[in-house]
Amino acid sequence: MSTIRRQISIAATPRAVWNALTTPEGLTAWLGSEARVDPRQGGRIVVKMPAAGATVEEAGMLLVFRPTAKLEITWDKYSPGPWKNSLTQFQVARDGKETILNVQHIGPTLEDEALRTSVDSAWKRALLALRDGLEQG
């Protein structure tokens, strides 16, 4: 199974980063145009986001929910978007005055090189938007 790994340092508290990952307001600020989330282990998450020139709705379940530390989302296998049947892991850690966010996106659909490149580029753009929003906000 193929994995995309990304890491970013953000001049914000772990709580601020966590809120950006787990609230509708936070998610729409950097990831998608609309979001719904039930912030608890076993809760559902739905994000409308751009993909291949269109907007797709990615839906999933929060497998792991450890506030300000770790979040794992399993994306539905019947999703119409590129994240279908994949897993996204977020690890949040304090590093001095910054917060380090590690992201892993794992899934069989990422074996397709073109799709993998597209998803990796999307993560890069999204994480830069997350950092910019938190550092300027």
C-alpha positions in Angstrom: 0.0 0.0 0.0 1.3 3.4 -0.9 1.8 6.2 1.6 2.1 10.0 1.4 4.0 11.6 4.2 4.0 15.3 5.0 5.3 17.4 8.0 4.9 21.0 8.7 5.9 23.4 11.5 3.2 25.9 12.6 3.7 28.9 14.9 0.5 28.1 16.8 -0.5 26.0 19.8 -1.3 22.3 19.5 -4.9 23.3 20.6 -5.2 25.7 17.7 -3.9 23.1 15.2 -6.2 20.5 16.7 -9.2 22.8 16.3 -8.3 23.3 12.7 -8.4 19.6 12.2 -11.6 18.8 14.0 -14.1 21.6 13.7 -16.2 22.6 10.7 -14.8 26.2 10.9 -11.3 25.0 11.1 -11.6 22.5 8.2 -13.2 25.0 5.9 -10.4 27.5 6.5 -7.8 25.2 4.9 -9.2 22.0 3.4 -12.6 22.3 1.8 -15.5 24.6 1.1 -17.9 22.9 3.5 -17.4 20.5 6.4 -19.4 18.5 9.0 -17.7 16.7 11.8 -18.8 14.8 15.0 -15.6 15.3 17.0 -15.3 12.1 18.9 -13.9 8.6 18.3 -16.4 6.9 16.0 -17.8 10.2 14.8 -18.4 11.0 11.1 -16.6 13.6 9.0 -17.7 15.0 5.7 -15.6 17.5 3.7 -16.5 19.0 0.3 -13.2 19.7 -1.5 -11.8 20.4 -4.9 -10.5 17.4 -6.9 -9.7 17.2 -10.6 -11.5 20.5 -11.4 -14.7 19.6 -9.6 -15.9 19.4 -6.0 -16.2 16.1 -4.3 -17.6 15.1 -1.0 -15.2 12.9 1.0 -16.8 11.1 4.0 -15.2 9.1 6.7 -15.1 8.0 10.3 -12.8 9.2 13.1 -11.0 6.0 14.2 -8.7 7.6 16.7 -9.5 10.8 18.5 -6.9 11.9 21.1 -7.3 15.7 21.6 -4.3 17.8 20.7 -2.2 14.6 19.9 -3.5 12.1 17.4 -6.4 11.8 14.8 -7.0 9.0 12.4 -9.7 9.1 9.7 -10.8 6.2 7.6 -12.4 7.4 4.4 -15.4 5.5 3.0 -14.6 2.9 0.3 -17.5 4.1 -1.9 -16.4 7.8 -1.9 -16.5 9.4 -5.3 -13.2 11.3 -4.6 -9.6 10.3 -4.6 -9.4 9.6 -0.9 -11.8 6.6 -1.1 -10.8 3.6 0.9 -7.8 5.3 2.5 -6.6 6.3 5.9 -5.3 9.7 7.0 -3.3 10.0 10.2 -2.4 13.3 11.9 0.0 13.6 14.8 0.3 16.9 16.6 3.3 17.7 18.9 4.7 20.7 20.6 8.2 21.7 19.6 9.3 24.8 21.6 7.0 27.7 20.4 5.8 25.8 17.4 3.6 22.8 16.7 4.7 20.0 14.4 2.0 18.4 12.4 2.8 15.0 10.8 0.4 13.7 8.2 0.3 10.2 6.6 -2.2 9.4 3.9 -2.3 5.6 3.2 -4.3 3.7 0.7 -4.4 1.3 -2.3 -5.7 4.0 -4.7 -2.4 5.8 -4.2 -0.6 3.1 -6.1 -1.7 4.9 -9.2 1.2 7.4 -9.8 -0.9 10.2 -11.3 -3.4 10.0 -8.5 -0.6 9.8 -5.9 1.1 12.9 -7.4 -2.3 14.8 -7.4 -3.1 13.9 -3.8 0.4 14.7 -2.6 0.2 18.1 -4.3 -3.2 18.7 -2.7 -1.8 17.9 0.8 1.1 20.3 0.2 -1.2 23.2 -0.8 -3.7 22.4 2.1 -1.0 22.2 4.8 0.5 25.5 3.6 -3.0 27.1 3.8 -3.4 25.6 7.3 -0.1 27.1 8.4 -0.8 30.5 6.8 -4.3 30.7 8.3 -3.1 29.9 11.8 -0.1 32.1 11.8 -1.9 35.1 10.3 -5.1 34.6 12.2 
